[in-house]
Every structure is written in structure tokens, then in C-alpha cells.
């Protein structure tokens, strides 16, 4: 895998367990999640309506949109029923030192 496809997006120390952090990378809005010490990344925009998931509620491994209550599985991006019709895009994550990096295809 090409090393240039990995991009540092945040510091690991900025995301406590159970927290969600929204970051912007160019035109992309990314949500980073700390689930029991493991970091995951998805698009930050709800697929149902324009809302930032990082402003929603993380419940275990599920993120709930703050606008209409749509829910997604953090690890897979799978939408969990109405009003969600489309899944979230997820991104591979690695942590190098204190840098959280995601890979773009």
C-alpha cells in the first residue's frame, strides 16, 4: 500500500475513550471515534441530511445523528434503519506515535 495515501488528521491524545472528534481535511469532513482505545473513522456528514455526526451521541459502537436521530454502526458505517437509507463511508486508521492517520483510496 502506498505510504502517501496515509494522512495525519489528529492527535491520539485529543480523543478520549467514548469521544467523537470531527476533523476537516480539505473538503472532507471526517469523524474519529475512540471505542475502548481503538480509533475508527467515518465520514462526518449524515447520509440522510446535512448534520455533523461528531455533534451527535456515541452509544457504545453506535453514533446517533443530532438532527433526525439516524444511527450508524461506527466500525462498519452500516445505517441502522429509518431515516437512514445509505451507509457511511469508513476509512482505515492507524496510530503512529500520537498521530492518528487515515488512508484515502
C-alpha positions, 0 to 999 in steps of 0.5 A: 500500500502506498505510504502517501495515501496515509494522512495525519488528521489528529492527535491520539491524545485529543480523543478520549475513550467514548469521544467523537472528534470531527476533523476537516481535511480539505473538503472532507469532513471526517469523524474519529471515534475512540471505542475502548482505545481503538480509533475508527473513522467515518465520514462526518456528514449524515447520509440522510441530511446535512448534520455533523455526526461528531455533534451527535451521541456515541452509544457504545459502537453506535453514533446517533445523528443530532438532527433526525436521530439516524444511527450508524454502526461506527466500525462498519458505517452500516445505517441502522434503519429509518431515516437512514437509507445509505451507509457511511463511508469508513476509512482505515486508521492507524496510530503512529506515535500520537498521530492518528492517520487515515488512508484515502483510496 
